Amino acid sequence: MTTKDKKIIEDSEAKGIPIFVLTAKDSLALDAILAYHKLCKDAGCSKEHTDGVMRRASEFEDYEGNKKLPD
């Protein structure tokens, strides 16, 4: 988790803003991130943001641990 991620979580929690978290152990997470990436591109989000989403997708793809359906 990056420092930026931690700050977003802390700030959101302090303000009562809901957060949705995915982990690489979730076998559906990569598809969700890739779908989000497409939505961001279609909506015209900045290249910095869409590139960041793809970097995280790559990290999820590279995860070699056990993956399973969410509980």
WOCOR-V175624 format. One record per run of one state. SS is the DSSP state (hx for helix, st for strand, lp for the rest). FROM is the first residue (numbers start at 1). TO is the last residue. Records with the same first field share a line. If there is no record, write none. Layout:
# WOCOR-V175624
SS->FROM-TO ; FROM-TO
This chain:
# WOCOR-V175624
lp->1-2 ; 16-25 ; 27-28 ; 44-46 ; 63-67 ; 69-71
hx->3-15 ; 29-43 ; 47-62
st->26-26 ; 68-68
